[in-house]
Amino acid sequence: MTRQCQTCNRPTRRGRNKFCSHECYMQTRRGIERQPLADRFWSKVQRGQGDACWPWMASRHKTGYGGFMFGGRCTKAHRLAWELTNGPIPYGLNVCHHCDNPPCVNPAHLFLGTDADNNADKWNKGRGRTVIGRWRQLHPPRGETNGRAKLTSEQVTEIKSRYAAGGVTQEQLWTEYSISRAQLQRILHGKAWHTIEEALAL
């Protein structure tokens, strides 16, 4: 299938190319560069009515913030939205969200603040993480107190006892107790549920 050049409408040399020559490609690039920055930026925004959020519709970071190529580097979209509306951002200040919605670039939802202001806003909205909460994240509950546990202490002791006594294979155990092979290996080698006293000495 032969395609037509997006610049001059002549057939391309290769069926899957978008342009017939490098010159046609560069004409397109120069056209993009001449487009005003504000027009290029706001064309990627879905503007809402009233006090609604304006979500960024192009690429986004894994944290949810929009990304916009400007000056040879990727700039956060909400920061550029502030600059296009209010001017340069003073050194040391952050652009924060009243709406707590990272993709939003509505200038009415943005405000300037220091790191302390940003942290205080986070705590006021209930998004702060306490030291205890961080410790629990790094050290989740063990054994049956962990809500994701599939076994009980009695079942783990039974698994170790039965395997130590012989007459049962590992495949039979992981199938019977509906656990993975890797989890069974961790139990038998003391890498999981190691706080449980073994019923039999292995």
Secondary structure, 3 states (H helix, E strand, C coil): CCCECCCCCCECCCCCCCCCCHHHHHHHHHHHHHCCHHHHHHCCECCCCCCCCCEECCCECCCCCEEEEECCEEEEHHHHHHHHHHCCCCCCCEEEECCCCCCECCHHHEEEECHHHHHHHHHHCCCCCCHHHHHHHHCCCCHHHCCCCCCCHHHHHHHHHHHHHCCCCHHHHHHHCCCCHHHHHHHHCCCCCCCCCCCCCC
